[in-house]
Amino acid sequence: MTQQKSEVKILNVNKLKGKIVENEMNITTLAKRMGVDRATLYRKINRDGETFTIKEVNLIVEILNLTTEEAMEIFFKDFVA
């Protein structure tokens, strides 16, 4: 069974927000550290990460000190078995 593109959720928003809090940050702080506008980051998160670039994902992984496993669980939610 294949999923239609509109059904695929790339980003695990709850895990990402949890990691942001674990790092004693909020969306505004993360956006500043990434060099993007807070509204832009909120919009990308609310779209389940569909518009994140690879560079942005790498920045988030670096800033939040995510392990490879954590990054996969957060950014490839429906693709990790």
C-alpha positions as CSV (number, residue, x, y, z in Angstrom):
1,M,0.0,0.0,0.0
2,T,1.4,3.4,-0.9
3,Q,0.6,6.7,0.7
4,Q,-0.4,9.7,-1.3
5,K,1.9,12.6,-1.1
6,S,-0.7,14.7,0.9
7,E,-0.9,12.0,3.5
8,V,2.8,11.7,4.3
9,K,4.0,13.5,7.4
10,I,7.7,14.2,7.2
11,L,8.2,16.0,10.5
12,N,7.4,14.7,14.0
13,V,6.4,18.1,15.5
14,N,6.0,16.9,19.0
15,K,9.5,15.3,19.2
16,L,11.0,18.4,17.6
17,K,9.3,20.7,20.1
18,G,10.4,18.4,23.0
19,K,14.0,18.6,21.9
20,I,13.8,22.4,21.6
21,V,12.6,22.5,25.2
22,E,15.2,20.0,26.4
23,N,17.8,22.4,25.0
24,E,16.3,25.2,27.0
25,M,15.1,27.0,23.9
26,N,11.9,28.0,22.2
27,I,11.0,28.5,18.5
28,T,12.1,32.1,18.6
29,T,15.5,31.2,20.0
30,L,16.0,28.4,17.5
31,A,15.0,30.6,14.6
32,K,17.5,33.3,15.7
33,R,20.3,30.7,16.0
34,M,19.4,29.4,12.5
35,G,19.3,32.9,11.1
36,V,15.7,32.7,9.9
37,D,12.6,34.7,10.9
38,R,10.5,33.2,13.7
39,A,7.4,33.3,11.5
40,T,9.2,31.4,8.8
41,L,10.2,28.6,11.2
42,Y,6.7,28.4,12.7
43,R,5.3,28.1,9.1
44,K,7.7,25.4,8.2
45,I,6.9,23.4,11.4
46,N,3.2,23.8,10.9
47,R,3.5,22.4,7.4
48,D,5.0,19.2,8.9
49,G,8.4,20.2,7.6
50,E,7.5,19.9,4.0
51,T,9.5,23.1,3.1
52,F,12.6,22.5,5.2
53,T,15.8,22.5,3.2
54,I,18.5,20.0,3.9
55,K,20.6,22.9,5.1
56,E,17.9,23.9,7.6
57,V,17.5,20.3,8.8
58,N,21.3,20.1,9.3
59,L,21.3,23.3,11.2
60,I,18.6,22.1,13.6
61,V,20.4,18.8,14.1
62,E,23.6,20.7,15.0
63,I,22.0,23.4,17.2
64,L,19.9,20.8,19.1
65,N,22.8,18.3,19.3
66,L,20.5,15.5,17.9
67,T,21.8,12.0,17.4
68,T,21.3,10.4,14.1
69,E,18.5,8.3,15.5
70,E,16.8,11.3,17.0
71,A,17.1,13.2,13.7
72,M,15.6,10.3,11.8
73,E,12.7,10.0,14.2
74,I,12.0,13.7,14.0
75,F,12.6,14.5,10.3
76,F,11.6,11.3,8.6
77,K,8.6,10.3,10.8
78,D,6.7,8.1,8.4
79,F,9.8,6.6,6.8
80,V,11.4,5.2,9.9
81,A,10.4,1.6,10.7
